Amino acid sequence: MSPTSLFSSVEQGPPIEVFAVNKAFLDDTHPAKVNLSVGAYRTEECKPWVLPVVRDAEKRLAADDSLNHEYLPVLGLESFTQAATSMLLGGSECVAVAEGRAFGIQTLSGTGALRVGAEFLHRQLGYQTFYYSNPTWENHGLLFKNSGFTDARTYRYWNAKTRSIDFDGMYEDFENAPDKSVLILHACAHNPTGCDPTKEQWSKLAQLLKSRPSLFIFFDSAYQGFASGDLERDAYAVRYFAQEGFEFMCSQSFAKNFGLYNERIGNLTLVLRNASQVTPVKSQLTLIVRAMYSTPPNHGARIVSLVLNDPTLYEQWKQCIQTMSSRIKQMRLGLRERLEKLNTPGSWNHITEQIGMFSYTGLNPDQVAHIVSQHHVYLLKSGRINMCGLTTGNLDHVANAIHDAVTKVPS
């Protein structure tokens, strides 16, 4: 008789919904199946797209005999972190950059930036409470809890009736947040709703937060350029808060806008009030990274660095993000037009008013289950769909599936 395993007390963890839905799609043999779950760009042929500028950059890197496979510094490839920080904040036009009190460190994509930043805030500044939007990207809560935060709270964001931002609720929740709370804000293309505050609303939030100096802002920027096709527009909120003199962190991901999903290339940008604080802050970040993953990977950083620092490749890349964002906008318009042509109950203007990869359709879990089981269209139970999974070839099928669910399943 074998001894009892030391692992016998380990319980089965809950499935991660987006991966479970994707597996169900892959296992489905129906010829008309559609995958609107995983957040990755797809072409009109529903295929992954390696950006041409990335191919060009990789060829240049492969031909460069001066490169090697030595470890990067703990805080990453400096030519990458400087370029990424500049792209986010606007370069020398940003006072914080010009004064040397803004910097970035290379991380394991945006997820790693959030994780490292959260651990720093907890360990070094003593933060215990964090707020994330309701709804939000499902990993926000897990990342901060695993970083030591003990008090997880949500702020109102989505108004299901108007299918838009509940700004008054958001504002009130920030007003009532206890001192020393971290506020996670989506820089653009809010995941999952696709709804962002207006410039006027960002201004109101900034004025409120100036009166609450112990609240710390942590932006999550996963879609700069990818959301609207305009790097400056998608960075508006972050640049505005920097201009207004705030100290904050911002996680950056290059998964979507460079198509580098599996390279795990990200940047954690910090804006401080005093340049003299940069060196000690970097020293503590170094210790956190050293104990977590030691040093970041090289390949993705080299690609992004080369593209952002080469004027020709940079212009080529901007055309690529225009291509991706334009196709998403076309799919938004196509889906809305078809639903309205079918006279699908309700208003569908929110589909084109939202921005970025995702649309929060307003479908409820029962309607989603109907769409999956009856039409083989796979999406999250929240009703969030990845617009990149739509093509001119499946738009009618998806619109008919939504129409069928809305007319047959109670809202």
C-alpha positions in Angstrom: 0.0 0.0 0.0 1.5 3.3 -1.1 1.8 6.2 1.4 -0.6 9.1 1.2 0.5 11.8 -1.2 1.6 15.1 0.3 -0.6 16.6 -2.5 -3.8 14.9 -1.5 -5.2 18.0 0.1 -4.9 20.1 -3.1 -8.3 20.9 -4.4 -9.3 21.4 -8.1 -9.0 25.1 -9.0 -11.8 26.8 -10.9 -11.4 26.9 -14.7 -10.3 30.1 -16.4 -13.3 30.9 -18.4 -11.7 32.4 -21.5 -9.5 29.3 -22.0 -12.3 26.9 -21.2 -14.5 28.6 -23.9 -11.7 28.5 -26.3 -11.2 24.7 -25.7 -14.9 24.1 -26.2 -14.6 25.9 -29.6 -11.6 23.9 -30.6 -13.4 20.6 -29.7 -16.5 21.6 -31.7 -16.6 20.0 -35.1 -19.5 22.2 -36.5 -18.5 23.8 -39.8 -20.0 27.1 -39.0 -18.5 27.6 -35.5 -17.2 31.0 -34.6 -14.8 32.0 -31.8 -15.4 35.4 -30.2 -13.7 34.6 -26.9 -9.9 34.9 -26.8 -8.5 38.4 -27.0 -6.3 38.1 -30.0 -6.4 39.8 -33.4 -7.5 37.8 -36.4 -7.5 38.6 -40.1 -10.4 38.5 -42.4 -9.6 34.8 -42.9 -9.8 34.4 -39.1 -6.1 33.6 -39.0 -3.4 35.0 -36.6 -1.4 37.9 -38.2 2.3 38.4 -37.8 2.8 42.1 -38.5 4.9 42.6 -41.6 7.0 45.1 -39.7 7.7 42.4 -37.1 8.9 40.1 -39.8 11.2 42.8 -41.1 12.6 43.5 -37.7 13.2 39.8 -37.0 15.1 39.4 -40.2 17.3 42.4 -39.3 17.9 41.0 -35.8 18.8 37.5 -37.2 21.3 39.1 -39.6 23.0 41.1 -36.8 26.0 39.1 -35.7 26.8 41.5 -32.9 23.8 40.3 -30.9 24.1 37.4 -28.4 22.1 35.5 -25.8 23.6 37.0 -22.7 21.3 38.0 -19.8 19.6 41.3 -20.1 19.9 43.7 -17.1 17.4 42.9 -14.3 15.2 45.9 -15.3 15.4 45.1 -19.0 16.7 46.4 -22.3 17.2 50.1 -21.8 16.6 51.1 -25.5 13.2 49.3 -25.2 12.2 50.8 -21.9 13.1 54.3 -22.9 11.2 54.0 -26.2 8.2 52.5 -24.6 8.0 55.1 -21.9 8.4 57.9 -24.5 5.7 56.3 -26.7 3.3 56.4 -23.7 4.1 59.8 -22.3 4.9 61.7 -25.5 8.7 61.9 -25.2 10.4 65.2 -24.3 7.2 67.1 -24.6 6.2 65.5 -21.3 7.6 67.5 -18.5 8.2 64.4 -16.3 10.3 62.8 -19.1 12.2 66.1 -19.7 13.0 66.4 -16.0 14.2 62.8 -15.7 11.5 61.7 -13.2 9.7 59.2 -15.5 11.2 55.9 -16.4 10.2 52.4 -17.4 11.3 48.8 -16.6 10.8 45.8 -18.8 8.3 43.3 -17.6 6.6 40.0 -18.6 4.0 41.8 -20.7 1.3 44.0 -19.1 0.5 41.2 -16.6 4.0 41.3 -15.3 4.0 45.1 -15.1 0.9 45.0 -12.9 2.3 42.3 -10.7 5.7 44.0 -10.1 4.0 47.4 -9.6 1.5 46.0 -7.2 4.1 44.2 -5.1 6.2 47.4 -4.9 3.1 49.4 -3.8 2.3 46.8 -1.1 5.9 46.2 0.1 7.4 49.6 -0.1 4.4 52.0 0.4 2.2 49.8 2.6 -0.9 49.8 0.4 -3.5 47.1 1.3 -6.7 48.2 -0.5 -7.2 48.3 -4.3 -10.2 49.1 -6.5 -10.9 47.7 -9.9 -13.8 48.5 -12.2 -17.0 46.4 -12.2 -16.6 44.7 -14.6 -12.9 44.5 -15.5 -10.3 42.1 -16.9 -10.5 39.1 -14.7 -6.8 39.0 -13.8 -6.7 42.3 -12.1 -8.0 41.0 -8.8 -5.8 37.9 -8.8 -2.7 39.8 -9.5 -3.1 42.3 -6.7 -4.3 39.7 -4.2 -1.2 37.6 -5.0 1.0 40.7 -4.4 -0.2 40.9 -0.8 -3.2 43.2 -1.0 -5.8 42.1 1.4 -8.7 44.5 0.6 -10.2 44.1 -2.9 -13.0 46.5 -3.8 -14.9 47.4 -7.0 -16.0 50.7 -8.3 -19.1 51.2 -10.5 -18.3 51.4 -14.2 -20.9 49.8 -16.4 -24.6 50.9 -16.6 -26.4 47.9 -18.0 -29.5 50.0 -18.9 -27.8 52.6 -20.9 -25.0 50.3 -22.0 -22.5 53.0 -21.2 -20.3 54.2 -18.3 -21.8 54.8 -14.9 -19.7 57.9 -14.4 -21.6 59.2 -11.5 -21.2 55.9 -9.7 -17.5 55.7 -10.5 -17.0 59.3 -9.2 -18.9 58.6 -6.0 -17.0 55.4 -5.3 -13.7 57.3 -5.7 -15.0 60.0 -3.4 -15.7 57.5 -0.7 -12.6 55.3 -1.2 -10.5 55.0 2.0 -7.1 56.7 2.2 -4.2 54.7 0.8 -6.2 52.9 -1.9 -4.9 52.0 -5.3 -7.2 52.7 -8.2 -6.8 50.6 -11.3 -7.8 52.6 -14.4 -7.9 51.4 -18.0 -6.0 53.9 -20.1 -8.1 53.2 -23.2 -10.4 50.6 -24.7 -11.7 49.4 -21.4 -11.8 45.6 -21.1 -14.4 44.3 -21.3 -16.8 47.1 -22.0 -15.0 49.1 -24.7 -16.3 52.3 -23.1 -13.9 55.0 -22.0 -14.4 58.2 -20.1 -14.6 61.4 -22.1 -11.9 64.1 -21.8 -14.3 66.1 -19.6 -14.8 63.1 -17.4 -11.1 62.4 -17.1 -10.7 66.1 -16.1 -13.4 65.7 -13.3 -11.7 62.6 -12.0 -8.3 64.4 -12.0 -9.7 67.3 -10.0 -11.3 64.8 -7.5 -8.1 62.8 -7.1 -6.0 66.0 -6.6 -8.1 66.4 -3.4 -7.3 62.8 -2.4 -3.5 62.7 -2.5 -3.2 59.4 -0.7 -5.1 57.6 -3.5 -2.7 56.0 -6.0 -3.4 55.7 -9.7 -2.4 52.6 -11.6 -3.2 52.8 -15.3 -3.4 49.6 -17.4 -2.5 50.4 -21.0 -2.9 47.2 -23.1 -4.1 48.7 -26.4 -2.2 51.9 -27.2 -2.5 52.5 -31.0 -4.5 49.2 -31.4 -7.7 50.8 -30.0 -8.2 53.7 -32.3 -5.2 53.5 -34.7 -3.9 56.8 -33.1 -1.1 56.5 -30.5 -1.7 60.0 -29.2 -5.5 59.5 -28.8 -5.1 56.2 -26.9 -2.5 57.7 -24.6 -4.6 60.8 -23.7 -5.6 59.9 -20.2 -2.1 58.9 -19.1 -0.5 62.0 -20.6 -3.2 64.2 -19.1 -2.5 62.9 -15.6 1.2 63.3 -16.1 0.6 66.9 -17.3 -1.5 67.5 -14.2 1.4 66.6 -11.9 0.2 63.2 -10.6 2.5 60.4 -9.5 1.4 57.1 -11.0 2.3 53.8 -12.5 1.2 52.4 -15.9 1.5 48.9 -17.2 2.1 48.6 -20.9 1.6 45.6 -23.1 2.9 45.0 -26.6 0.9 41.9 -27.2 -2.0 43.5 -29.2 -0.4 46.5 -30.9 2.7 44.4 -32.1 1.0 41.0 -32.3 3.7 39.7 -29.9 1.3 37.6 -27.7 3.7 34.8 -26.8 6.8 37.0 -26.4 5.5 38.5 -23.1 6.9 41.9 -23.7 5.7 44.7 -21.4 6.9 47.9 -19.7 6.1 49.3 -16.3 6.2 53.1 -16.5 6.5 55.2 -13.3 6.0 58.9 -13.1 7.5 60.4 -9.9 7.4 63.9 -8.5 11.1 64.2 -7.9 14.0 62.9 -10.0 16.0 62.2 -6.9 13.6 59.4 -6.0 14.3 57.5 -9.3 17.4 55.7 -8.1 16.1 54.3 -4.8 12.8 53.3 -6.5 14.7 51.4 -9.2 16.8 49.7 -6.6 13.7 48.3 -4.8 12.2 47.3 -8.1 15.4 45.5 -8.9 15.1 43.4 -5.8 11.5 42.5 -6.6 12.3 41.4 -10.1 15.4 39.5 -9.0 13.3 37.4 -6.6 10.5 36.9 -9.0 12.0 36.0 -12.4 15.5 37.4 -12.2 15.7 39.0 -15.7 13.3 39.5 -18.6 13.4 37.8 -22.0 15.3 39.4 -24.9 13.6 38.7 -28.3 10.4 40.7 -28.0 12.2 43.6 -26.4 14.7 43.7 -29.3 11.9 43.7 -31.8 9.9 46.6 -30.2 13.1 48.6 -29.5 14.2 48.3 -33.1 10.8 49.3 -34.5 10.3 52.2 -32.1 13.8 53.6 -32.6 13.9 53.2 -36.4 11.9 56.0 -38.3 11.2 53.8 -41.3 10.0 50.8 -39.3 8.1 53.1 -36.9 6.0 54.5 -39.8 5.5 51.0 -41.1 4.3 49.9 -37.7 1.8 52.7 -37.5 0.3 51.5 -40.8 -0.1 48.1 -39.2 -2.0 49.3 -36.2 -4.2 51.3 -38.6 -4.9 48.2 -40.5 -6.0 46.3 -37.4 -8.0 49.1 -35.8 -9.8 49.8 -39.1 -10.8 46.2 -39.6 -12.3 46.2 -36.1 -14.3 49.3 -36.8 -15.6 47.8 -40.0 -16.8 44.7 -38.1 -18.5 46.9 -35.5 -20.4 48.7 -38.1 -21.2 45.5 -40.0 -22.6 43.8 -36.9 -24.7 46.8 -35.9 -26.1 47.2 -39.4 -27.2 43.5 -39.6 -28.8 43.6 -36.1 -30.8 46.7 -37.0 -31.8 45.2 -40.4 -33.1 42.2 -38.5 -35.1 44.5 -36.2 -33.4 42.8 -33.2 -35.1 44.2 -30.1 -33.2 46.9 -28.3 -30.7 49.5 -29.3 -27.4 48.4 -30.8 -25.7 51.8 -31.2 -23.3 50.9 -28.3 -21.5 48.4 -30.6 -20.1 51.3 -32.8 -19.8 53.7 -29.9 -17.5 51.3 -28.0 -13.8 51.1 -29.0 -11.1 48.6 -29.2 -11.0 44.8 -29.4 -14.0 44.0 -27.2 -17.7 44.8 -27.2 -19.9 44.4 -24.2 -23.0 43.3 -26.1 -25.5 43.4 -23.2 -26.4 39.7 -23.7 -27.1 37.9 -20.5 -25.7 34.4 -19.5 -28.8 32.6 -20.6 -28.7 34.3 -24.0 -25.0 33.5 -24.3 -25.7 29.8 -23.5 -28.4 29.7 -26.2 -26.0 31.2 -28.8 -23.3 28.7 -28.0 -25.5 25.6 -27.9 -27.8 26.5 -30.8 -25.5 28.4 -33.2 -21.9 27.3 -32.2 -20.9 30.9 -31.6 -18.5 31.0 -28.6 -18.3 34.0 -26.3 -18.0 34.7 -22.6 -21.0 34.4 -20.4 -20.8 38.2 -19.6 -21.7 38.8 -23.3 -18.2 40.2 -24.1 -17.2 39.4 -27.7 -13.9 39.8 -29.5 -14.6 41.9 -32.5 -11.6 40.5 -34.3 -13.3 37.1 -34.5 -15.9 38.6 -36.8 -15.4 38.5 -40.6 -17.5 39.4 -43.6 -18.1 35.6 -44.0 -19.6 35.1 -40.5 -21.2 38.4 -39.7 -24.7 37.2 -40.9 -24.4 34.0 -38.9 -23.4 35.9 -35.7 -26.1 38.5 -36.1 -28.7 35.9 -36.7 -27.5 34.0 -33.6 -27.8 37.2 -31.5 -31.2 38.0 -32.9 -32.4 34.5 -32.2 -31.2 34.6 -28.6 -32.6 38.1 -27.9 -36.1 37.2 -29.3 -36.3 33.7 -27.6 -34.5 34.1 -24.3 -35.8 36.7 -21.7 -33.4 39.6 -21.0 
